[in-house]
Amino acid sequence: EAEGGSDQLRKQMQKLQEQKNVLEKDSEQLRTRIRELEEENLDFAKQLVKIEEVNNNLTNLYVASSRLHSVLNQDQVVDIIKEITINFVGAERFALLMRQKESASLDFLSGEGFDDNEFPAHISIEENEIFKQVIDDQDIFLVGGSVVEGSNDPMEPLAAIPLVIHGEVSGVLAIYSLLVQKEKFETIDYQLFSMMAEHAATAIFSSSLYEASERKRETYRGVMDLLLK
């Protein structure tokens, strides 16, 4: 009887140990799942912050774009484009380059972060692989690697954004360094650049038409004044 009782006790102990092992395994699985959920929640929170930031940027870009289309003076248009590039793109050093119809060069119009005469007045399109690609493809160029250090070479921008109007590239916004702490360009940057370029190209084109019209009107007025004297 003593032996029978001992065997029964051992079986009960073994069963309890097995149950304990199962509980410990389940407990470890639960702890692992809790850690995974915490990481997922953290990622979700980060995504929400990023989405909120993007929404704010898009709202601010909309407001700035409304200003962009409310003026017809080209100098004012260029100033607003520069403001957008600094505030919403976070660019520290950049150049706005314009191209006359079917011209072989890009002409420096305005920029930020370069000393006087530091940026070339004209850049040959055929001699620069990045600008040629951007104009031929009519698509944005974004450097694939790190953007932390930026670029001091006018021929090697971190990003080159074509300003396309009526199927032709009228100019390029070239970015060389960023104010924001960014390791590399992301998909959202491409989308932001695309939206900005569309508004900028339209505003510059409209201001050019307006100024050409004003010049013709002044010329016509001068001719009429001479005829009527």
VEXVEX-576748 format. One record per residue: x, y, z of N, C-alpha, C in turn. Coordinates in steps of 0.001 Angstrom, whole numbers, plus 500000, padded with zeros to 6 digits. Layout:
N
+--------+--------+--------+--------+--------+--------+--------+--------+--------+
!    nxx !    nyy !    nzz !   caxx !   cayy !   cazz !    cxx !    cyy !    czz !
+--------+--------+--------+--------+--------+--------+--------+--------+--------+
!      X !      Y !      Z !      X !      Y !      Z !      X !      Y !      Z !
...
+--------+--------+--------+--------+--------+--------+--------+--------+--------+
This chain:
229
+--------+--------+--------+--------+--------+--------+--------+--------+--------+
!    nxx !    nyy !    nzz !   caxx !   cayy !   cazz !    cxx !    cyy !    czz !
+--------+--------+--------+--------+--------+--------+--------+--------+--------+
! 500828 ! 498796 ! 500000 ! 500000 ! 500000 ! 500000 ! 500863 ! 501255 ! 500000 !
! 501970 ! 501178 ! 500764 ! 502875 ! 502335 ! 500823 ! 503453 ! 502628 ! 499455 !
! 503845 ! 501513 ! 498756 ! 504410 ! 501711 ! 497421 ! 503358 ! 502254 ! 496468 !
! 502130 ! 501717 ! 496572 ! 501056 ! 502201 ! 495701 ! 500789 ! 503676 ! 495933 !
! 500812 ! 504064 ! 497187 ! 500605 ! 505488 ! 497497 ! 501725 ! 506343 ! 496976 !
! 502941 ! 505835 ! 497056 ! 504114 ! 506574 ! 496563 ! 504054 ! 506751 ! 495060 !
! 503653 ! 505667 ! 494336 ! 503535 ! 505767 ! 492863 ! 502479 ! 506791 ! 492474 !
! 501396 ! 506758 ! 493198 ! 500314 ! 507699 ! 492904 ! 500765 ! 509141 ! 493137 !
! 501539 ! 509303 ! 494196 ! 502053 ! 510648 ! 494509 ! 503013 ! 511133 ! 493429 !
! 503882 ! 510178 ! 492996 ! 504827 ! 510546 ! 491932 ! 504097 ! 510935 ! 490643 !
! 503045 ! 510179 ! 490330 ! 502273 ! 510488 ! 489123 ! 501613 ! 511864 ! 489230 !
! 501084 ! 512117 ! 490444 ! 500461 ! 513431 ! 490647 ! 501482 ! 514562 ! 490514 !
! 502682 ! 514327 ! 491103 ! 503755 ! 515323 ! 491010 ! 504183 ! 515530 ! 489553 !
! 504294 ! 514397 ! 488836 ! 504689 ! 514473 ! 487418 ! 503635 ! 515238 ! 486625 !
! 502362 ! 514935 ! 486935 ! 501273 ! 515622 ! 486233 ! 501283 ! 517118 ! 486532 !
! 501516 ! 517429 ! 487803 ! 501596 ! 518841 ! 488191 ! 502756 ! 519541 ! 487497 !
! 503900 ! 518819 ! 487383 ! 505071 ! 519387 ! 486711 ! 504768 ! 519634 ! 485238 !
! 504072 ! 518691 ! 484626 ! 503703 ! 518854 ! 483214 ! 502764 ! 520046 ! 483044 !
! 501813 ! 520166 ! 483960 ! 500892 ! 521305 ! 483903 ! 501646 ! 522624 ! 484096 !
! 502607 ! 522577 ! 485023 ! 503423 ! 523768 ! 485264 ! 504198 ! 524157 ! 484017 !
! 504792 ! 523129 ! 483355 ! 505551 ! 523387 ! 482126 ! 504659 ! 524000 ! 481044 !
! 503442 ! 523453 ! 480941 ! 502493 ! 523988 ! 479946 ! 502140 ! 525436 ! 480267 !
! 501886 ! 525686 ! 481563 ! 501544 ! 527052 ! 481986 ! 502707 ! 528021 ! 481734 !
! 503922 ! 527573 ! 482036 ! 505096 ! 528417 ! 481805 ! 505274 ! 528705 ! 480314 !
! 505034 ! 527670 ! 479491 ! 505145 ! 527858 ! 478043 ! 504097 ! 528847 ! 477553 !
! 502853 ! 528648 ! 478044 ! 501767 ! 529575 ! 477665 ! 502085 ! 530991 ! 478134 !
! 502641 ! 531088 ! 479346 ! 502979 ! 532386 ! 479907 ! 504051 ! 533081 ! 479064 !
! 505049 ! 532310 ! 478633 ! 506114 ! 532875 ! 477813 ! 505561 ! 533322 ! 476460 !
! 504661 ! 532522 ! 475904 ! 504030 ! 532900 ! 474642 ! 503226 ! 534190 ! 474788 !
! 502527 ! 534299 ! 475936 ! 501755 ! 535522 ! 476191 ! 502669 ! 536733 ! 476330 !
! 503791 ! 536556 ! 477054 ! 504739 ! 537664 ! 477215 ! 505315 ! 538083 ! 475855 !
! 505615 ! 537074 ! 475021 ! 506135 ! 537373 ! 473677 ! 505105 ! 538140 ! 472860 !
! 503849 ! 537683 ! 472947 ! 502780 ! 538352 ! 472198 ! 502559 ! 539770 ! 472703 !
! 502660 ! 539949 ! 474026 ! 502501 ! 541292 ! 474606 ! 503600 ! 542220 ! 474091 !
! 504851 ! 541695 ! 474034 ! 505956 ! 542506 ! 473515 ! 505710 ! 542873 ! 472050 !
! 505197 ! 541900 ! 471278 ! 504904 ! 542156 ! 469862 ! 503820 ! 543219 ! 469723 !
! 502787 ! 543120 ! 470569 ! 501707 ! 544113 ! 470528 ! 502214 ! 545500 ! 470912 !
! 503097 ! 545543 ! 471904 ! 503673 ! 546826 ! 472314 ! 504468 ! 547445 ! 471167 !
! 505251 ! 546604 ! 470472 ! 506019 ! 547092 ! 469327 ! 505094 ! 547548 ! 468202 !
! 504021 ! 546767 ! 467979 ! 503053 ! 547148 ! 466950 ! 502371 ! 548460 ! 467307 !
! 502024 ! 548620 ! 468572 ! 501396 ! 549873 ! 469016 ! 502347 ! 551055 ! 468854 !
! 503633 ! 550813 ! 469156 ! 504621 ! 551869 ! 469003 ! 504770 ! 552257 ! 467538 !
! 504839 ! 551250 ! 466658 ! 504926 ! 551516 ! 465220 ! 503687 ! 552259 ! 464738 !
! 502528 ! 551829 ! 465247 ! 501276 ! 552474 ! 464863 ! 501259 ! 553932 ! 465310 !
! 501744 ! 554183 ! 466516 ! 501803 ! 555553 ! 467033 ! 502732 ! 556419 ! 466185 !
! 503881 ! 555828 ! 465800 ! 504820 ! 556561 ! 464954 ! 504194 ! 556874 ! 463595 !
! 503449 ! 555905 ! 463046 ! 502782 ! 556119 ! 461768 ! 501731 ! 557220 ! 461878 !
! 501005 ! 557228 ! 463010 ! 499999 ! 558271 ! 463216 ! 500645 ! 559656 ! 463266 !
! 501789 ! 559738 ! 463961 ! 502515 ! 561011 ! 464036 ! 502965 ! 561443 ! 462653 !
! 503479 ! 560472 ! 461878 ! 503945 ! 560789 ! 460524 ! 502783 ! 561220 ! 459628 !
! 501654 ! 560510 ! 459748 ! 500473 ! 560867 ! 458957 ! 499981 ! 562258 ! 459327 !
! 499982 ! 562551 ! 460626 ! 499559 ! 563880 ! 461089 ! 500488 ! 564958 ! 460536 !
! 501777 ! 564654 ! 460525 ! 502759 ! 565595 ! 459987 ! 502539 ! 565808 ! 458498 !
! 502283 ! 564715 ! 457775 ! 502030 ! 564809 ! 456341 ! 500773 ! 565624 ! 456075 !
! 499715 ! 565351 ! 456854 ! 498465 ! 566098 ! 456682 ! 498670 ! 567588 ! 456922 !
! 499444 ! 567920 ! 457958 ! 499736 ! 569327 ! 458234 ! 500508 ! 569960 ! 457084 !
! 501502 ! 569201 ! 456566 ! 502286 ! 569714 ! 455449 ! 501423 ! 569940 ! 454215 !
! 500515 ! 568987 ! 453948 ! 499650 ! 569114 ! 452779 ! 498694 ! 570302 ! 452935 !
! 498195 ! 570485 ! 454165 ! 497316 ! 571628 ! 454412 ! 498066 ! 572943 ! 454215 !
! 499273 ! 573010 ! 454786 ! 500079 ! 574214 ! 454639 ! 500492 ! 574438 ! 453179 !
! 500768 ! 573328 ! 452472 ! 501128 ! 573436 ! 451059 ! 499952 ! 573961 ! 450252 !
! 498753 ! 573522 ! 450605 ! 497558 ! 574014 ! 449917 ! 497401 ! 575524 ! 450107 !
! 497612 ! 575968 ! 451351 ! 497509 ! 577404 ! 451643 ! 498569 ! 578183 ! 450857 !
! 499805 ! 577674 ! 450883 ! 500893 ! 578339 ! 450171 ! 500649 ! 578336 ! 448669 !
! 500093 ! 577230 ! 448149 ! 499809 ! 577141 ! 446715 ! 498728 ! 578135 ! 446313 !
! 497770 ! 578351 ! 447204 ! 496728 ! 579349 ! 446933 ! 497356 ! 580732 ! 446793 !
! 498321 ! 581019 ! 447665 ! 499055 ! 582289 ! 447548 ! 499836 ! 582344 ! 446238 !
! 500392 ! 581194 ! 445889 ! 501216 ! 581114 ! 444683 ! 500412 ! 581495 ! 443448 !
! 499144 ! 581064 ! 443413 ! 498303 ! 581329 ! 442243 ! 497552 ! 582660 ! 442348 !
! 497755 ! 583368 ! 443461 ! 497041 ! 584636 ! 443639 ! 497858 ! 585826 ! 443145 !
! 499118 ! 585591 ! 442773 ! 499969 ! 586684 ! 442280 ! 500406 ! 586389 ! 440851 !
! 500678 ! 587461 ! 440097 ! 501098 ! 587304 ! 438703 ! 502480 ! 587906 ! 438451 !
! 503008 ! 588589 ! 439448 ! 504359 ! 589119 ! 439327 ! 505362 ! 587985 ! 439513 !
! 506258 ! 587807 ! 438528 ! 507146 ! 586647 ! 438575 ! 508087 ! 586679 ! 439771 !
! 508555 ! 587844 ! 440162 ! 509441 ! 587936 ! 441334 ! 508722 ! 587444 ! 442589 !
! 507448 ! 587793 ! 442714 ! 506666 ! 587344 ! 443862 ! 506435 ! 585836 ! 443802 !
! 506179 ! 585335 ! 442598 ! 505988 ! 583894 ! 442419 ! 507247 ! 583140 ! 442846 !
! 508401 ! 583627 ! 442417 ! 509680 ! 582982 ! 442758 ! 509907 ! 583019 ! 444265 !
! 509580 ! 584143 ! 444903 ! 509753 ! 584249 ! 446356 ! 508875 ! 583227 ! 447095 !
! 507650 ! 583027 ! 446616 ! 506750 ! 582068 ! 447268 ! 507243 ! 580639 ! 447041 !
! 507754 ! 580351 ! 445850 ! 508324 ! 579023 ! 445580 ! 509492 ! 578757 ! 446525 !
! 510327 ! 579753 ! 446724 ! 511457 ! 579606 ! 447646 ! 510960 ! 579367 ! 449075 !
! 509910 ! 580088 ! 449457 ! 509339 ! 579923 ! 450797 ! 508810 ! 578503 ! 450985 !
! 508116 ! 577981 ! 449970 ! 507596 ! 576616 ! 450032 ! 508735 ! 575611 ! 450122 !
! 509777 ! 575844 ! 449332 ! 510919 ! 574918 ! 449298 ! 511626 ! 574870 ! 450653 !
! 511709 ! 576009 ! 451316 ! 512364 ! 576065 ! 452633 ! 511466 ! 575470 ! 453712 !
! 510199 ! 575908 ! 453747 ! 509319 ! 575550 ! 454864 ! 508720 ! 574153 ! 454777 !
! 508406 ! 573699 ! 453570 ! 507703 ! 572425 ! 453446 ! 508595 ! 571293 ! 452952 !
! 509568 ! 571636 ! 452118 ! 510532 ! 570614 ! 451697 ! 511647 ! 570505 ! 452736 !
! 511928 ! 571618 ! 453412 ! 513011 ! 571627 ! 454393 ! 514371 ! 571769 ! 453754 !
! 514400 ! 572439 ! 452596 ! 515667 ! 572604 ! 451878 ! 516459 ! 573774 ! 452444 !
! 517754 ! 573584 ! 452568 ! 518647 ! 574636 ! 453048 ! 519377 ! 575292 ! 451876 !
! 519792 ! 574471 ! 450917 ! 520515 ! 574978 ! 449746 ! 519845 ! 574422 ! 448488 !
! 519416 ! 575325 ! 447606 ! 518721 ! 574886 ! 446405 ! 518820 ! 575961 ! 445321 !
! 518450 ! 575576 ! 444104 ! 518500 ! 576505 ! 442973 ! 517292 ! 576274 ! 442079 !
! 516704 ! 577364 ! 441620 ! 515608 ! 577308 ! 440658 ! 516194 ! 577627 ! 439290 !
! 516165 ! 576653 ! 438418 ! 516776 ! 576776 ! 437087 ! 515679 ! 576778 ! 436039 !
! 515767 ! 577708 ! 435085 ! 514747 ! 577815 ! 434051 ! 515332 ! 577445 ! 432690 !
! 514465 ! 576956 ! 431844 ! 514878 ! 576547 ! 430497 ! 513982 ! 577201 ! 429464 !
! 514601 ! 577944 ! 428550 ! 513839 ! 578482 ! 427435 ! 513434 ! 577324 ! 426528 !
! 512383 ! 577488 ! 425757 ! 511841 ! 576400 ! 424941 ! 512914 ! 575758 ! 424077 !
! 513101 ! 574443 ! 424270 ! 514052 ! 573618 ! 423517 ! 515500 ! 574114 ! 423650 !
! 515771 ! 574880 ! 424704 ! 517135 ! 575354 ! 424931 ! 518024 ! 574204 ! 425376 !
! 519326 ! 574326 ! 425105 ! 520282 ! 573277 ! 425487 ! 520864 ! 573507 ! 426865 !
! 520372 ! 574540 ! 427569 ! 520935 ! 574833 ! 428886 ! 519846 ! 575213 ! 429878 !
! 520192 ! 575062 ! 431155 ! 519359 ! 575529 ! 432248 ! 519978 ! 576804 ! 432797 !
! 519172 ! 577852 ! 432953 ! 519668 ! 579151 ! 433399 ! 519281 ! 579381 ! 434854 !
! 520242 ! 579811 ! 435649 ! 519994 ! 580081 ! 437067 ! 519076 ! 581290 ! 437209 !
! 517939 ! 581101 ! 437882 ! 516999 ! 582197 ! 438117 ! 517096 ! 582717 ! 439542 !
! 517101 ! 581800 ! 440492 ! 517176 ! 582199 ! 441899 ! 517550 ! 580971 ! 442727 !
! 517896 ! 581220 ! 443981 ! 518265 ! 580096 ! 444838 ! 518495 ! 580543 ! 446263 !
! 518986 ! 579622 ! 447059 ! 519236 ! 579890 ! 448476 ! 520435 ! 579055 ! 448913 !
! 521278 ! 579661 ! 449758 ! 522382 ! 578917 ! 450337 ! 523678 ! 578969 ! 449543 !
! 523671 ! 579661 ! 448413 ! 524880 ! 579797 ! 447607 ! 525380 ! 581246 ! 447672 !
! 526704 ! 581407 ! 447722 ! 527285 ! 582743 ! 447683 ! 527118 ! 583343 ! 446291 !
! 527255 ! 584665 ! 446193 ! 527161 ! 585333 ! 444897 ! 528163 ! 584742 ! 443920 !
! 527681 ! 584465 ! 442723 ! 528499 ! 583922 ! 441633 ! 529030 ! 582512 ! 441909 !
! 528562 ! 581883 ! 442998 ! 529011 ! 580519 ! 443278 ! 528334 ! 579516 ! 442355 !
! 527079 ! 579790 ! 442026 ! 526335 ! 578886 ! 441152 ! 526493 ! 579349 ! 439704 !
! 526793 ! 578436 ! 438762 ! 526976 ! 578844 ! 437361 ! 525699 ! 579440 ! 436776 !
! 525865 ! 580443 ! 435925 ! 524707 ! 581102 ! 435321 ! 523976 ! 580166 ! 434363 !
! 524718 ! 579262 ! 433730 ! 524123 ! 578330 ! 432769 ! 524705 ! 576936 ! 432994 !
! 523864 ! 575923 ! 432870 ! 524304 ! 574535 ! 432959 ! 523900 ! 573816 ! 431679 !
! 524868 ! 573232 ! 431009 ! 524581 ! 572482 ! 429787 ! 523822 ! 571204 ! 430144 !
! 522679 ! 571020 ! 429511 ! 521854 ! 569844 ! 429801 ! 522537 ! 568569 ! 429316 !
! 523111 ! 568619 ! 428142 ! 523734 ! 567427 ! 427555 ! 524951 ! 566968 ! 428349 !
! 525592 ! 567893 ! 429041 ! 526816 ! 567556 ! 429763 ! 526570 ! 567148 ! 431212 !
! 525312 ! 567135 ! 431624 ! 524983 ! 566745 ! 433000 ! 523975 ! 565601 ! 432969 !
! 524403 ! 564453 ! 433432 ! 523578 ! 563240 ! 433345 ! 522282 ! 563360 ! 434137 !
! 522351 ! 563974 ! 435330 ! 521164 ! 564070 ! 436185 ! 520105 ! 564959 ! 435550 !
! 520502 ! 566177 ! 435142 ! 519534 ! 567108 ! 434568 ! 519000 ! 566597 ! 433228 !
! 519862 ! 565948 ! 432466 ! 519419 ! 565390 ! 431175 ! 518370 ! 564309 ! 431405 !
! 518606 ! 563450 ! 432382 ! 517651 ! 562385 ! 432702 ! 516317 ! 562969 ! 433143 !
! 516373 ! 563980 ! 434006 ! 515153 ! 564605 ! 434524 ! 514344 ! 565233 ! 433390 !
! 515021 ! 565903 ! 432467 ! 514327 ! 566568 ! 431363 ! 513817 ! 565556 ! 430341 !
! 514627 ! 564559 ! 430024 ! 514203 ! 563549 ! 429049 ! 513028 ! 562726 ! 429569 !
! 513103 ! 562313 ! 430841 ! 512055 ! 561462 ! 431425 ! 510894 ! 562264 ! 431996 !
! 511121 ! 563558 ! 432207 ! 510122 ! 564419 ! 432853 ! 509681 ! 563805 ! 434186 !
! 510672 ! 563339 ! 434924 ! 510404 ! 562689 ! 436207 ! 511426 ! 563151 ! 437242 !
! 511060 ! 563036 ! 438503 ! 511887 ! 563509 ! 439608 ! 513091 ! 562593 ! 439810 !
! 514249 ! 563210 ! 440048 ! 515444 ! 562459 ! 440443 ! 515646 ! 562632 ! 441942 !
! 515804 ! 561512 ! 442662 ! 516135 ! 561539 ! 444084 ! 517355 ! 560656 ! 444289 !
! 518372 ! 561177 ! 444956 ! 519573 ! 560387 ! 445195 ! 519205 ! 559187 ! 446061 !
! 519782 ! 558032 ! 445745 ! 519402 ! 556807 ! 446419 ! 520031 ! 556620 ! 447789 !
! 521163 ! 557241 ! 448026 ! 521868 ! 557035 ! 449288 ! 521516 ! 558046 ! 450357 !
! 522459 ! 558257 ! 451262 ! 522251 ! 559178 ! 452379 ! 522212 ! 560628 ! 451887 !
! 521356 ! 561431 ! 452528 ! 521260 ! 562854 ! 452182 ! 521756 ! 563724 ! 453332 !
! 522349 ! 563099 ! 454343 ! 522733 ! 563814 ! 455565 ! 523767 ! 564898 ! 455274 !
! 524803 ! 564569 ! 454528 ! 525903 ! 565505 ! 454307 ! 525588 ! 566547 ! 453237 !
! 524613 ! 566269 ! 452376 ! 524282 ! 567215 ! 451322 ! 525316 ! 567201 ! 450216 !
! 525187 ! 568173 ! 449303 ! 526106 ! 568288 ! 448176 ! 526498 ! 569751 ! 447985 !
! 527791 ! 569979 ! 447738 ! 528278 ! 571329 ! 447458 ! 528514 ! 571554 ! 445966 !
! 528263 ! 570527 ! 445179 ! 528522 ! 570585 ! 443737 ! 527241 ! 570925 ! 442988 !
! 527169 ! 572078 ! 442310 ! 525959 ! 572448 ! 441561 ! 525553 ! 571411 ! 440521 !
! 526511 ! 570587 ! 440093 ! 526218 ! 569580 ! 439081 ! 525673 ! 568282 ! 439669 !
! 525678 ! 568147 ! 441004 ! 525243 ! 566906 ! 441632 ! 524236 ! 567184 ! 442753 !
! 523007 ! 567511 ! 442398 ! 521982 ! 567761 ! 443420 ! 521532 ! 566467 ! 444093 !
! 520986 ! 566624 ! 445298 ! 520373 ! 565482 ! 445973 ! 519042 ! 565132 ! 445314 !
! 518365 ! 566171 ! 444848 ! 517074 ! 565985 ! 444184 ! 516959 ! 566994 ! 443048 !
! 516363 ! 566555 ! 441956 ! 516103 ! 567445 ! 440825 ! 514657 ! 567239 ! 440399 !
! 513868 ! 568315 ! 440481 ! 512419 ! 568224 ! 440278 ! 512040 ! 569012 ! 439034 !
! 511581 ! 568333 ! 437985 ! 511231 ! 569051 ! 436751 ! 509933 ! 569832 ! 436908 !
! 509907 ! 571024 ! 436344 ! 508689 ! 571832 ! 436309 ! 508104 ! 571660 ! 434916 !
! 507056 ! 570859 ! 434828 ! 506497 ! 570465 ! 433529 ! 505187 ! 571208 ! 433284 !
! 505078 ! 571840 ! 432119 ! 503849 ! 572517 ! 431728 ! 503588 ! 572231 ! 430249 !
! 502395 ! 571776 ! 429967 ! 502003 ! 571434 ! 428593 ! 502971 ! 570437 ! 427958 !
! 503420 ! 569462 ! 428741 ! 504267 ! 568410 ! 428209 ! 505714 ! 568792 ! 427982 !
! 506128 ! 569980 ! 428442 ! 507507 ! 570414 ! 428286 ! 508081 ! 570835 ! 429632 !
! 509375 ! 570587 ! 429823 ! 510058 ! 570985 ! 431050 ! 510493 ! 572438 ! 430924 !
! 509874 ! 573299 ! 431728 ! 510201 ! 574730 ! 431671 ! 511300 ! 575096 ! 432666 !
! 511602 ! 574181 ! 433575 ! 512638 ! 574470 ! 434557 ! 512865 ! 573275 ! 435470 !
! 513827 ! 573432 ! 436366 ! 514158 ! 572370 ! 437323 ! 514454 ! 573010 ! 438677 !
! 513874 ! 572450 ! 439720 ! 514227 ! 572846 ! 441083 ! 515245 ! 571834 ! 441591 !
! 516473 ! 572300 ! 441817 ! 517557 ! 571411 ! 442265 ! 517829 ! 571645 ! 443743 !
! 517824 ! 570585 ! 444534 ! 518032 ! 570675 ! 445983 ! 519371 ! 570038 ! 446337 !
! 520168 ! 570759 ! 447161 ! 521530 ! 570318 ! 447458 ! 521756 ! 569971 ! 448932 !
! 520960 ! 570517 ! 449823 ! 521074 ! 570138 ! 451237 ! 519763 ! 570443 ! 451939 !
! 519545 ! 569740 ! 453068 ! 518290 ! 569840 ! 453794 ! 518507 ! 570365 ! 455206 !
! 517539 ! 571136 ! 455670 ! 517561 ! 571625 ! 457049 ! 517123 ! 570532 ! 458014 !
! 516166 ! 569730 ! 457581 ! 515597 ! 568700 ! 458452 ! 516565 ! 567532 ! 458603 !
! 516444 ! 566825 ! 459745 ! 517271 ! 565646 ! 459997 ! 516655 ! 564459 ! 459266 !
! 517125 ! 564213 ! 458073 ! 516584 ! 563139 ! 457238 ! 517728 ! 562267 ! 456761 !
! 517571 ! 560957 ! 456946 ! 518615 ! 560029 ! 456509 ! 518596 ! 559851 ! 455000 !
! 517388 ! 559689 ! 454457 ! 517251 ! 559470 ! 453022 ! 515859 ! 559911 ! 452576 !
! 515675 ! 560025 ! 451271 ! 514366 ! 560391 ! 450743 ! 513419 ! 559194 ! 450827 !
! 512121 ! 559516 ! 451040 ! 511108 ! 558482 ! 451135 ! 510019 ! 558730 ! 450098 !
! 509078 ! 557807 ! 450011 ! 507993 ! 557908 ! 449021 ! 507205 ! 559201 ! 449195 !
! 506976 ! 559598 ! 450447 ! 506201 ! 560810 ! 450698 ! 506911 ! 562042 ! 450148 !
! 508247 ! 562026 ! 450134 ! 508996 ! 563148 ! 449573 ! 508720 ! 563274 ! 448077 !
! 508693 ! 562133 ! 447403 ! 508401 ! 562138 ! 445962 ! 507022 ! 562744 ! 445709 !
! 506042 ! 562342 ! 446510 ! 504679 ! 562851 ! 446342 ! 504604 ! 564350 ! 446612 !
! 505299 ! 564794 ! 447659 ! 505318 ! 566215 ! 447997 ! 505980 ! 567019 ! 446884 !
! 507115 ! 566525 ! 446382 ! 507817 ! 567212 ! 445293 ! 506944 ! 567294 ! 444043 !
! 506218 ! 566233 ! 443753 ! 505354 ! 566207 ! 442563 ! 504263 ! 567266 ! 442661 !
! 503618 ! 567344 ! 443819 ! 502563 ! 568338 ! 444010 ! 503111 ! 569750 ! 443921 !
! 504239 ! 569969 ! 444571 ! 504838 ! 571299 ! 444579 ! 505241 ! 571722 ! 443171 !
! 505852 ! 570786 ! 442416 ! 506329 ! 571093 ! 441065 ! 505176 ! 571477 ! 440150 !
! 504061 ! 570781 ! 440292 ! 502898 ! 571081 ! 439444 ! 502406 ! 572506 ! 439669 !
! 502289 ! 572902 ! 440938 ! 501834 ! 574259 ! 441252 ! 502870 ! 575298 ! 440814 !
! 504146 ! 575011 ! 441055 ! 505203 ! 575961 ! 440706 ! 505270 ! 576189 ! 439205 !
! 505195 ! 575111 ! 438428 ! 505272 ! 575226 ! 436967 ! 504118 ! 576069 ! 436434 !
! 502909 ! 575819 ! 436934 ! 501731 ! 576571 ! 436484 ! 501845 ! 578049 ! 436850 !
! 502306 ! 578333 ! 438071 ! 502413 ! 579723 ! 438528 ! 503462 ! 580492 ! 437725 !
! 504601 ! 579863 ! 437466 ! 505654 ! 580530 ! 436685 ! 505172 ! 580783 ! 435256 !
! 504513 ! 579796 ! 434679 ! 503995 ! 579936 ! 433313 ! 502975 ! 581076 ! 433250 !
! 502065 ! 581126 ! 434217 ! 501041 ! 582180 ! 434234 ! 501673 ! 583558 ! 434387 !
! 502671 ! 583654 ! 435276 ! 503319 ! 584955 ! 435490 ! 504095 ! 585382 ! 434247 !
! 504687 ! 584421 ! 433537 ! 505410 ! 584748 ! 432304 ! 504452 ! 585276 ! 431242 !
! 503290 ! 584624 ! 431103 ! 502282 ! 585087 ! 430144 ! 501789 ! 586479 ! 430502 !
! 501575 ! 586696 ! 431791 ! 501074 ! 587997 ! 432239 ! 502102 ! 589095 ! 431953 !
! 503365 ! 588834 ! 432269 ! 504393 ! 589847 ! 432055 ! 504597 ! 590112 ! 430572 !
! 504505 ! 589064 ! 429737 ! 504610 ! 589259 ! 428288 ! 503443 ! 590098 ! 427785 !
! 502251 ! 589820 ! 428325 ! 501068 ! 590587 ! 427942 ! 501204 ! 592041 ! 428364 !
! 501747 ! 592259 ! 429573 ! 501936 ! 593626 ! 430056 ! 502939 ! 594390 ! 429189 !
! 504011 ! 593705 ! 428768 ! 504994 ! 594354 ! 427907 ! 504365 ! 594753 ! 426567 !
! 503551 ! 593865 ! 426011 ! 502879 ! 594167 ! 424745 ! 501909 ! 595329 ! 424909 !
! 501208 ! 595347 ! 426042 ! 500254 ! 596421 ! 426300 ! 500957 ! 597760 ! 426428 !
! 502105 ! 597758 ! 427132 ! 502863 ! 598998 ! 427282 ! 503413 ! 599464 ! 425944 !
! 503875 ! 598506 ! 425122 ! 504379 ! 598855 ! 423792 ! 503264 ! 599440 ! 422933 !
! 502097 ! 598799 ! 422970 ! 500944 ! 599277 ! 422208 ! 500531 ! 600668 ! 422674 !
! 500548 ! 600873 ! 423996 ! 500184 ! 602179 ! 424544 ! 501181 ! 603229 ! 424090 !
! 502491 ! 602877 ! 424078 ! 503496 ! 603834 ! 423632 ! 503322 ! 604196 ! 422171 !
! 503011 ! 603192 ! 421350 ! 502802 ! 603466 ! 419913 ! 501594 ! 604358 ! 419713 !
! 500506 ! 604075 ! 420449 ! 499283 ! 604884 ! 420335 ! 499527 ! 606307 ! 420818 !
! 500311 ! 606483 ! 421863 ! 500620 ! 607830 ! 422355 ! 501378 ! 608622 ! 421308 !
! 502324 ! 607942 ! 420615 ! 503091 ! 608615 ! 419547 ! 502192 ! 608993 ! 418384 !
! 501275 ! 608090 ! 418032 ! 500378 ! 608350 ! 416879 ! 499391 ! 609477 ! 417171 !
! 499002 ! 609574 ! 418439 ! 497977 ! 610555 ! 418785 ! 498543 ! 611931 ! 419110 !
! 499882 ! 612002 ! 419171 ! 500482 ! 613323 ! 419462 ! 500414 ! 614223 ! 418236 !
+--------+--------+--------+--------+--------+--------+--------+--------+--------+
